[in-house]
Amino acid sequence: MNAAAIIPEWRGSLQPPRWHRLLREAFTDLADLLAYLELEPAQLDLPERPLEFGLRLPRGYAALMRKGDPHDPLLRQVLPSARELQPATGFGPDPVGDLTAAAGPGLLRKYTGRALVVATGACAIHCRYCFRRHYPYGESSASTGQWQSLLETLRSDPTITEVILSGGDPLMLSDARLAGWFRELATIGQLRRLRIHSRLPLVLPERVTPGLVELLAASPLQVLLVLHANHPRELSPAVRGALQPLAGTGITLLNQSVLLQGVNDSPEVLAALSERLFEAGVLPYYLHLLDRVEGAAHFEVEEGPARTIYRELLARLPGYLVPRLVREIPGKASKTPLAP
């Protein structure tokens, strides 16, 4: 089983939270999803056999899709495609150099002052362009047994002032597990910031419980929550309602998007996304060119057209609503900005 498909086990003594039930009810069968969306297989470029990187899609996110539309931009992000099996030059299993940046099980060091923790391999949704779709989570994530060793590595390096929780999706972990991690990270004297990268508030807004909000707000570290929205329709009323209490606690909310062919490759869509994010208290942060992961070549917007789209976006929006257009190049000391 792909590690990213695992639903976290509930170990509390009370009734499991609602978001756990919704995870269990997510679409994992392609035929069920197509029946729900009133689509025929002949309308779609489907693989002839199930892919190793399977389907996972919360029903609340599926409800935002247009029924009967095989080109819906939300559907395109999650629908398995036969094109994932076609080889493409320059695309590989580790497009951003995660494996060469490993500093221990579950710990990546790429940029000065920051350390990234691969907190879990689990996700609530399987995005087909995911740059870690081939990542070996089984042996390279921060399991419970490796956590103390990871903490000692962080403590021993006085240059690390920010820890980034990523995955998978770190908000797939229980509040109790997160609380334990937050407490221990707060004991590392040089740490100033805790950054969490998550798609859950967008695809499963029920995950943003009062307990989670309280937990994030109580951290003595400065907390940043980096979301991942690609299309304005992902900012549903339920999502905006989930983000409101987070924005009200002083947590910094940022968003990073990926420029995806057939999803958001137009200045009109990107401008609408930035406007809707800002209305929800989220500041646009990065617009990434596609990380060239094996199986995702059909999503790529090449650099020339990307720059053209970005120029038009700059002309439409005030500067504070324009995310930075970047590409991640393995081995570089930072994301590489692309001037328009």
ZICORTA-V154253 format. One record per pair of residues at least 24 apart in sequence whose ideal C-beta (glycine too) atoms are under 8 Angstrom apart, sorted by sequence separation. I is the first residue (numbers start at 0). J is the second residue. D is the distance in whole Angstrom. If there is no record, write none. Layout:
i={I & I}
j={J & J}
d={D & D}
This chain:
i={32 & 54 & 117 & 200 & 302 & 29 & 36 & 54 & 116 & 170 & 193 & 201 & 27 & 28 & 35 & 43 & 53 & 140 & 169 & 200 & 201 & 224 & 226 & 228 & 313 & 27 & 42 & 52 & 140 & 169 & 170 & 193 & 195 & 197 & 201 & 223 & 224 & 226 & 227 & 229 & 252 & 254 & 256 & 26 & 27 & 36 & 38 & 159 & 162 & 168 & 169 & 171 & 192 & 193 & 194 & 195 & 197 & 198 & 222 & 223 & 224 & 225 & 226 & 227 & 228 & 229 & 252 & 253 & 254 & 258 & 309 & 26 & 27 & 32 & 37 & 38 & 50 & 160 & 161 & 164 & 168 & 170 & 191 & 192 & 193 & 194 & 195 & 196 & 197 & 198 & 222 & 223 & 224 & 225 & 226 & 227 & 252 & 253 & 254 & 255 & 256 & 257 & 258 & 310 & 25 & 26 & 36 & 37 & 49 & 159 & 160 & 161 & 162 & 164 & 166 & 168 & 170 & 190 & 191 & 192 & 193 & 194 & 195 & 197 & 215 & 221 & 223 & 225 & 227 & 229 & 252 & 253 & 254 & 255 & 256 & 257 & 258 & 259 & 309 & 25 & 26 & 35 & 36 & 38 & 52 & 136 & 153 & 158 & 159 & 160 & 161 & 162 & 163 & 164 & 165 & 168 & 192 & 194 & 196 & 202 & 204 & 251 & 253 & 255 & 256 & 257 & 258 & 306 & 25 & 26 & 36 & 157 & 160 & 161 & 162 & 163 & 164 & 201 & 212 & 216 & 230 & 255 & 257 & 305 & 306 & 24 & 25 & 45 & 46 & 50 & 116 & 150 & 154 & 161 & 163 & 181 & 185 & 201 & 204 & 212 & 215 & 216 & 229 & 230 & 246 & 257 & 306 & 24 & 45 & 46 & 47 & 50 & 97 & 104 & 105 & 146 & 150 & 153 & 174 & 177 & 185 & 204 & 207 & 216 & 229 & 246 & 22 & 26 & 36 & 43 & 45 & 46 & 95 & 104 & 105 & 106 & 131 & 185 & 206 & 207 & 209 & 215 & 245 & 246 & 302 & 21 & 44 & 45 & 94 & 104 & 105 & 131 & 170 & 174 & 178 & 184 & 204 & 205 & 212 & 243 & 262 & 264 & 286 & 288 & 21 & 43 & 44 & 46 & 97 & 98 & 104 & 105 & 146 & 150 & 153 & 174 & 177 & 181 & 201 & 204 & 207 & 231 & 242 & 243 & 260 & 261 & 282 & 283 & 285 & 286 & 288 & 290 & 21 & 36 & 44 & 46 & 101 & 104 & 200 & 207 & 230 & 234 & 242 & 260 & 283 & 284 & 285 & 286 & 287 & 288 & 114 & 181 & 239 & 242 & 259 & 260 & 269 & 273 & 283 & 284 & 286 & 287 & 93 & 105 & 174 & 231 & 239 & 260 & 264 & 285 & 287 & 92 & 93 & 98 & 104 & 170 & 200 & 231 & 234 & 238 & 257 & 259 & 103 & 114 & 200 & 230 & 234 & 258 & 266 & 270 & 274 & 106 & 229 & 231 & 265 & 269 & 273 & 277 & 83 & 104 & 105 & 122 & 228 & 231 & 234 & 264 & 103 & 104 & 114 & 121 & 122 & 123 & 200 & 234 & 266 & 270 & 32 & 103 & 106 & 112 & 113 & 116 & 118 & 120 & 121 & 122 & 266 & 270 & 274 & 77 & 80 & 106 & 111 & 112 & 113 & 114 & 115 & 116 & 118 & 119 & 120 & 121 & 258 & 273 & 77 & 79 & 112 & 113 & 114 & 115 & 116 & 117 & 118 & 119 & 123 & 228 & 273 & 3 & 4 & 77 & 78 & 103 & 112 & 113 & 114 & 116 & 117 & 118 & 119 & 122 & 266 & 273 & 285 & 288 & 1 & 29 & 76 & 77 & 102 & 113 & 115 & 117 & 119 & 121 & 258 & 270 & 1 & 4 & 76 & 118 & 1 & 3 & 76 & 119 & 116 & 119 & 228 & 118 & 226 & 196 & 225 & 118 & 60 & 57 & 256 & 258 & 55 & 57 & 255 & 55 & 56 & 254 & 55 & 56 & 55 & 54 & 53 & 126 & 52 & 124 & 52 & 123 & 122 & 123 & 52 & 124 & 123 & 124 & 52 & 123 & 52 & 123 & 25 & 25 & 22 & 7 & 7 & 5 & 6 & 5 & 3 & 4 & 2 & 3 & 2 & 3 & 4 & 3 & 3 & 128 & 128 & 3 & 2 & 2 & 2 & 60 & 60 & 59 & 60 & 59 & 57 & 59 & 57 & 59 & 76 & 76 & 72 & 73 & 72 & 73 & 133 & 72 & 73 & 130 & 132 & 133 & 128 & 131 & 11 & 128 & 130 & 132 & 10 & 129 & 132 & 3 & 7 & 9 & 11 & 128 & 2 & 7 & 10 & 7 & 129 & 127 & 128 & 127 & 63 & 63 & 128 & 127 & 63 & 60 & 59 & 22 & 21 & 76 & 21 & 75 & 18 & 75 & 76 & 18 & 75 & 17 & 18 & 16 & 72 & 18 & 72 & 70 & 72 & 16 & 95 & 72 & 94 & 94 & 94 & 94 & 91 & 92 & 90 & 91 & 92 & 89 & 90 & 91 & 90 & 87 & 90 & 90 & 87 & 90 & 87 & 84 & 83 & 85 & 83 & 82 & 83 & 82 & 80 & 111 & 110 & 110 & 100 & 99 & 99 & 95 & 96 & 95 & 96 & 94 & 52}
j={56 & 78 & 141 & 224 & 326 & 54 & 61 & 79 & 141 & 195 & 218 & 226 & 53 & 54 & 61 & 69 & 79 & 166 & 195 & 226 & 227 & 250 & 252 & 254 & 339 & 54 & 69 & 79 & 167 & 196 & 197 & 220 & 222 & 224 & 228 & 250 & 251 & 253 & 254 & 256 & 279 & 281 & 283 & 54 & 55 & 64 & 66 & 187 & 190 & 196 & 197 & 199 & 220 & 221 & 222 & 223 & 225 & 226 & 250 & 251 & 252 & 253 & 254 & 255 & 256 & 257 & 280 & 281 & 282 & 286 & 337 & 55 & 56 & 61 & 66 & 67 & 79 & 189 & 190 & 193 & 197 & 199 & 220 & 221 & 222 & 223 & 224 & 225 & 226 & 227 & 251 & 252 & 253 & 254 & 255 & 256 & 281 & 282 & 283 & 284 & 285 & 286 & 287 & 339 & 55 & 56 & 66 & 67 & 79 & 189 & 190 & 191 & 192 & 194 & 196 & 198 & 200 & 220 & 221 & 222 & 223 & 224 & 225 & 227 & 245 & 251 & 253 & 255 & 257 & 259 & 282 & 283 & 284 & 285 & 286 & 287 & 288 & 289 & 339 & 56 & 57 & 66 & 67 & 69 & 83 & 167 & 184 & 189 & 190 & 191 & 192 & 193 & 194 & 195 & 196 & 199 & 223 & 225 & 227 & 233 & 235 & 282 & 284 & 286 & 287 & 288 & 289 & 337 & 57 & 58 & 68 & 189 & 192 & 193 & 194 & 195 & 196 & 233 & 244 & 248 & 262 & 287 & 289 & 337 & 338 & 57 & 58 & 78 & 79 & 83 & 149 & 183 & 187 & 194 & 196 & 214 & 218 & 234 & 237 & 245 & 248 & 249 & 262 & 263 & 279 & 290 & 339 & 58 & 79 & 80 & 81 & 84 & 131 & 138 & 139 & 180 & 184 & 187 & 208 & 211 & 219 & 238 & 241 & 250 & 263 & 280 & 57 & 61 & 71 & 78 & 80 & 81 & 130 & 139 & 140 & 141 & 166 & 220 & 241 & 242 & 244 & 250 & 280 & 281 & 337 & 57 & 80 & 81 & 130 & 140 & 141 & 167 & 206 & 210 & 214 & 220 & 240 & 241 & 248 & 279 & 298 & 300 & 322 & 324 & 58 & 80 & 81 & 83 & 134 & 135 & 141 & 142 & 183 & 187 & 190 & 211 & 214 & 218 & 238 & 241 & 244 & 268 & 279 & 280 & 297 & 298 & 319 & 320 & 322 & 323 & 325 & 327 & 59 & 74 & 82 & 84 & 139 & 142 & 238 & 245 & 268 & 272 & 280 & 298 & 321 & 322 & 323 & 324 & 325 & 326 & 153 & 220 & 278 & 281 & 298 & 299 & 308 & 312 & 322 & 323 & 325 & 326 & 133 & 145 & 214 & 271 & 279 & 300 & 304 & 325 & 327 & 133 & 134 & 139 & 145 & 211 & 241 & 272 & 275 & 279 & 298 & 300 & 145 & 156 & 242 & 272 & 276 & 300 & 308 & 312 & 316 & 149 & 272 & 274 & 308 & 312 & 316 & 320 & 127 & 148 & 149 & 166 & 272 & 275 & 278 & 308 & 148 & 149 & 159 & 166 & 167 & 168 & 245 & 279 & 311 & 315 & 78 & 149 & 152 & 158 & 159 & 162 & 164 & 166 & 167 & 168 & 312 & 316 & 320 & 124 & 127 & 153 & 158 & 159 & 160 & 161 & 162 & 163 & 165 & 166 & 167 & 168 & 305 & 320 & 125 & 127 & 160 & 161 & 162 & 163 & 164 & 165 & 166 & 167 & 171 & 276 & 321 & 52 & 53 & 126 & 127 & 152 & 161 & 162 & 163 & 165 & 166 & 167 & 168 & 171 & 315 & 322 & 334 & 337 & 51 & 79 & 126 & 127 & 152 & 163 & 165 & 167 & 169 & 171 & 308 & 320 & 52 & 55 & 127 & 169 & 53 & 55 & 128 & 171 & 169 & 172 & 281 & 172 & 281 & 255 & 284 & 180 & 124 & 123 & 322 & 324 & 122 & 124 & 322 & 123 & 124 & 322 & 124 & 125 & 125 & 125 & 125 & 198 & 125 & 198 & 127 & 198 & 198 & 199 & 129 & 202 & 202 & 203 & 132 & 203 & 133 & 206 & 123 & 124 & 123 & 119 & 121 & 120 & 121 & 121 & 120 & 121 & 120 & 121 & 121 & 122 & 125 & 125 & 132 & 257 & 259 & 136 & 136 & 137 & 140 & 201 & 202 & 202 & 203 & 203 & 202 & 204 & 203 & 205 & 229 & 230 & 229 & 230 & 230 & 232 & 292 & 232 & 233 & 290 & 292 & 293 & 289 & 292 & 173 & 290 & 292 & 294 & 173 & 292 & 295 & 167 & 171 & 173 & 175 & 292 & 167 & 172 & 175 & 173 & 295 & 294 & 295 & 295 & 232 & 233 & 298 & 298 & 235 & 233 & 237 & 203 & 203 & 259 & 205 & 259 & 203 & 261 & 262 & 205 & 262 & 205 & 206 & 205 & 261 & 208 & 262 & 261 & 263 & 208 & 290 & 268 & 290 & 291 & 292 & 293 & 291 & 292 & 291 & 292 & 293 & 291 & 292 & 293 & 293 & 291 & 294 & 295 & 293 & 296 & 296 & 294 & 294 & 296 & 295 & 296 & 297 & 297 & 297 & 332 & 332 & 333 & 329 & 329 & 330 & 327 & 329 & 329 & 330 & 329 & 294}
d={6 & 8 & 6 & 8 & 8 & 6 & 7 & 6 & 5 & 7 & 6 & 6 & 7 & 7 & 6 & 5 & 8 & 7 & 6 & 6 & 7 & 6 & 7 & 5 & 6 & 6 & 4 & 8 & 7 & 7 & 4 & 4 & 7 & 7 & 5 & 7 & 7 & 7 & 7 & 5 & 8 & 5 & 8 & 6 & 6 & 6 & 8 & 8 & 6 & 8 & 6 & 7 & 6 & 7 & 8 & 7 & 7 & 7 & 5 & 4 & 5 & 5 & 5 & 6 & 6 & 6 & 6 & 7 & 7 & 6 & 7 & 7 & 8 & 7 & 5 & 7 & 5 & 6 & 7 & 7 & 5 & 4 & 7 & 5 & 5 & 4 & 5 & 5 & 7 & 4 & 7 & 8 & 7 & 7 & 8 & 7 & 4 & 5 & 6 & 5 & 7 & 8 & 7 & 4 & 6 & 4 & 5 & 5 & 8 & 6 & 6 & 7 & 8 & 7 & 8 & 6 & 8 & 6 & 6 & 8 & 7 & 8 & 7 & 7 & 7 & 7 & 6 & 6 & 8 & 6 & 7 & 8 & 6 & 4 & 5 & 5 & 6 & 7 & 5 & 6 & 8 & 8 & 7 & 6 & 8 & 7 & 8 & 8 & 7 & 5 & 4 & 6 & 5 & 5 & 5 & 6 & 6 & 6 & 7 & 8 & 8 & 8 & 4 & 8 & 7 & 8 & 7 & 6 & 5 & 7 & 8 & 5 & 7 & 8 & 7 & 8 & 7 & 5 & 5 & 4 & 6 & 6 & 6 & 7 & 8 & 8 & 6 & 8 & 6 & 6 & 7 & 6 & 5 & 6 & 6 & 7 & 7 & 8 & 5 & 6 & 7 & 7 & 6 & 5 & 7 & 8 & 5 & 6 & 7 & 7 & 7 & 8 & 7 & 7 & 6 & 7 & 8 & 6 & 7 & 8 & 5 & 5 & 4 & 7 & 5 & 3 & 7 & 6 & 8 & 7 & 7 & 5 & 6 & 6 & 5 & 7 & 8 & 6 & 8 & 7 & 7 & 6 & 8 & 8 & 7 & 6 & 5 & 6 & 5 & 7 & 3 & 8 & 6 & 5 & 6 & 7 & 7 & 8 & 6 & 8 & 7 & 5 & 4 & 7 & 7 & 8 & 5 & 7 & 6 & 8 & 7 & 7 & 8 & 7 & 8 & 6 & 6 & 5 & 6 & 4 & 7 & 7 & 5 & 7 & 7 & 8 & 7 & 6 & 5 & 7 & 7 & 6 & 7 & 7 & 6 & 6 & 7 & 7 & 7 & 7 & 7 & 8 & 6 & 5 & 7 & 6 & 6 & 5 & 6 & 4 & 6 & 8 & 8 & 7 & 5 & 6 & 7 & 8 & 4 & 7 & 7 & 7 & 7 & 6 & 6 & 4 & 5 & 5 & 7 & 5 & 7 & 4 & 8 & 8 & 5 & 7 & 5 & 5 & 4 & 7 & 8 & 7 & 8 & 8 & 6 & 6 & 7 & 5 & 5 & 6 & 8 & 5 & 7 & 8 & 7 & 5 & 6 & 6 & 7 & 7 & 6 & 7 & 6 & 5 & 8 & 6 & 7 & 7 & 5 & 7 & 5 & 6 & 7 & 6 & 4 & 5 & 8 & 6 & 6 & 6 & 7 & 6 & 5 & 6 & 5 & 5 & 5 & 6 & 7 & 6 & 7 & 8 & 7 & 6 & 8 & 8 & 8 & 7 & 7 & 5 & 4 & 7 & 6 & 4 & 6 & 7 & 5 & 5 & 6 & 4 & 5 & 6 & 5 & 4 & 7 & 7 & 7 & 8 & 6 & 6 & 7 & 5 & 6 & 8 & 7 & 7 & 6 & 7 & 7 & 7 & 6 & 7 & 7 & 7 & 6 & 7 & 5 & 6 & 7 & 6 & 5 & 7 & 6 & 4 & 7 & 8 & 6 & 6 & 7 & 4 & 6 & 8 & 7 & 5 & 8 & 6 & 8 & 6 & 6 & 8 & 7 & 8 & 6 & 6 & 7 & 8 & 7 & 6 & 7 & 7 & 6 & 7 & 6 & 7 & 4 & 6 & 7 & 8 & 6 & 6 & 8 & 7 & 7 & 5 & 8 & 5 & 5 & 8 & 5 & 5 & 8 & 8 & 7 & 8 & 6 & 7 & 6 & 7 & 7 & 5 & 5 & 8 & 3 & 6 & 7 & 5 & 8 & 7 & 8 & 6 & 6 & 7 & 4 & 6 & 8 & 8 & 5 & 8 & 7 & 7 & 5 & 7 & 5 & 8 & 7 & 8 & 8 & 6 & 5 & 6 & 7 & 7 & 7 & 4 & 6 & 6 & 6 & 8 & 7 & 8 & 5 & 7 & 7 & 7 & 8 & 6 & 5 & 7 & 7 & 7 & 8 & 6 & 8 & 6 & 8 & 7 & 4 & 6 & 6 & 7 & 5 & 7 & 6 & 8 & 7 & 7 & 6 & 7 & 6 & 8 & 6 & 5 & 6 & 4 & 6 & 5 & 5 & 8 & 7 & 7 & 4 & 7 & 7 & 6 & 5 & 8 & 4 & 5 & 5 & 8 & 7 & 7 & 5 & 7 & 5 & 6 & 6 & 5 & 5 & 8 & 8 & 7 & 8 & 5 & 4 & 8 & 4 & 7 & 7 & 7 & 8 & 4 & 7 & 7 & 7 & 6 & 8 & 7 & 8 & 5 & 3 & 6 & 6 & 8 & 7}
